[in-house]
Amino acid sequence: MPSIADVVAKVKPSVVAINTEVITYDIFNQPFTQEGAGSGWIIDEDGLIVTNNHVVEGAKSITVTLDNGETWLVDMNAVATDRLTDLAVLKIDAENLPAITIGDSSKLRVGDWVIAIGNALGEGISAT
């Protein structure tokens, strides 16, 4: 079995931090901007990123930060969402990105090790 550090080193470049701004209203019906954060995964070297719908739902702006520190503002016309499956696909205008390799979940067994890598609490990419 590979070490956890080796798995994280292989996967981390394909994980992105997502930050959002949503306009919401206070009890006096006054608008204010609320910030949110989540994680995404590069699924195509030309800038397709998958995340959860609840991360981007209602956002007026979405910023993606790559593992190397580069930031990209997402064109809001390049966002596809599905509430039922809680999935969203974003597109950034980038090339030659480190797309993640999707594994075969049918090969997993109860008791196998699992590593979660993401932008927990908006504090940057980490693994647990």
C-alpha positions as CSV (number, residue, x, y, z in Angstrom):
1,M,0.0,0.0,0.0
2,P,1.4,3.4,-0.9
3,S,2.0,5.9,1.9
4,I,-0.6,8.6,2.6
5,A,2.0,11.2,1.8
6,D,2.6,9.7,-1.7
7,V,-1.1,9.6,-2.4
8,V,-1.5,13.3,-1.3
9,A,1.5,14.3,-3.4
10,K,0.0,12.7,-6.5
11,V,-3.5,14.0,-6.1
12,K,-3.0,17.4,-4.5
13,P,-2.1,19.3,-7.8
14,S,-5.5,18.3,-9.2
15,V,-7.5,19.7,-6.2
16,V,-8.5,23.3,-6.2
17,A,-9.9,25.8,-3.7
18,I,-13.1,27.5,-4.6
19,N,-14.2,30.8,-3.1
20,T,-17.6,32.3,-3.7
21,E,-19.5,35.6,-3.1
22,V,-23.2,35.4,-2.7
23,I,-25.6,38.4,-2.3
24,T,-28.0,37.8,0.5
25,Y,-30.3,40.1,2.5
26,D,-30.5,40.9,6.2
27,I,-33.7,41.1,8.3
28,F,-34.2,44.7,7.1
29,N,-34.0,43.5,3.4
30,Q,-30.6,45.2,3.0
31,P,-28.2,43.4,0.7
32,F,-24.8,42.2,1.9
33,T,-22.1,39.9,0.4
34,Q,-21.5,36.6,2.0
35,E,-18.4,34.6,1.3
36,G,-18.2,30.8,0.9
37,A,-15.5,28.2,0.3
38,G,-15.2,24.7,-1.0
39,S,-13.2,22.3,-3.0
40,G,-13.1,21.1,-6.6
41,W,-11.2,18.7,-8.8
42,I,-9.7,19.3,-12.2
43,I,-11.2,16.7,-14.5
44,D,-9.8,17.9,-17.8
45,E,-6.5,19.6,-18.7
46,D,-8.3,22.4,-20.5
47,G,-10.0,23.7,-17.3
48,L,-13.1,21.7,-16.5
49,I,-13.5,21.4,-12.7
50,V,-16.2,19.4,-10.8
51,T,-17.4,20.5,-7.4
52,N,-20.7,20.4,-5.4
53,N,-23.7,22.5,-6.3
54,H,-24.1,23.7,-2.7
55,V,-20.6,25.2,-3.0
56,V,-21.5,27.5,-5.9
57,E,-25.3,27.8,-5.7
58,G,-26.4,31.4,-5.9
59,A,-22.9,32.7,-6.3
60,K,-22.4,36.1,-8.0
61,S,-18.7,35.3,-8.4
62,I,-16.5,32.2,-8.2
63,T,-12.7,32.2,-7.8
64,V,-10.7,29.1,-8.3
65,T,-7.2,28.8,-6.8
66,L,-4.9,26.1,-8.1
67,D,-2.4,24.2,-6.0
68,N,0.4,26.3,-7.5
69,G,-1.3,29.5,-6.2
70,E,-2.7,30.7,-9.5
71,T,-6.2,32.2,-9.2
72,W,-8.9,32.2,-11.9
73,L,-12.2,34.1,-12.0
74,V,-14.8,31.8,-13.3
75,D,-17.0,33.0,-16.2
76,M,-20.5,32.6,-14.6
77,N,-21.8,31.6,-18.1
78,A,-19.4,28.6,-17.9
79,V,-21.1,27.0,-14.8
80,A,-23.4,24.0,-15.0
81,T,-25.2,22.9,-11.9
82,D,-27.6,20.1,-10.8
83,R,-29.3,20.4,-7.5
84,L,-30.6,16.8,-7.5
85,T,-27.1,15.3,-7.6
86,D,-25.5,18.3,-5.8
87,L,-22.9,18.5,-8.6
88,A,-21.5,21.5,-10.5
89,V,-19.0,21.8,-13.4
90,L,-17.0,25.0,-13.8
91,K,-14.7,26.1,-16.7
92,I,-11.6,28.2,-16.3
93,D,-9.7,29.6,-19.2
94,A,-6.6,27.5,-18.7
95,E,-4.6,24.8,-20.5
96,N,-2.3,21.9,-19.5
97,L,-3.7,21.5,-16.1
98,P,-3.0,18.4,-14.0
99,A,-6.3,16.5,-14.4
100,I,-7.1,14.0,-11.8
101,T,-7.3,10.3,-12.7
102,I,-10.6,8.8,-11.6
103,G,-10.3,5.4,-10.0
104,D,-12.7,2.4,-10.1
105,S,-14.9,2.5,-7.1
106,S,-16.0,-1.1,-7.7
107,K,-12.6,-2.2,-6.5
108,L,-13.1,-0.7,-3.1
109,R,-13.9,-2.8,-0.1
110,V,-15.3,-2.0,3.4
111,G,-12.3,-1.4,5.6
112,D,-10.1,0.2,2.9
113,W,-8.3,3.4,3.8
114,V,-9.8,6.6,2.6
115,I,-8.1,10.0,2.3
116,A,-10.1,13.2,2.0
117,I,-8.3,16.1,0.3
118,G,-9.9,19.5,0.1
119,N,-10.3,23.1,1.1
120,A,-11.8,22.4,4.6
121,L,-13.2,25.6,6.2
122,G,-11.6,27.7,3.4
123,E,-8.2,27.4,5.0
124,G,-6.4,25.9,2.0
125,I,-5.9,22.4,0.6
126,S,-5.3,19.8,3.3
127,A,-5.7,16.0,3.7
128,T,-7.4,14.0,6.5
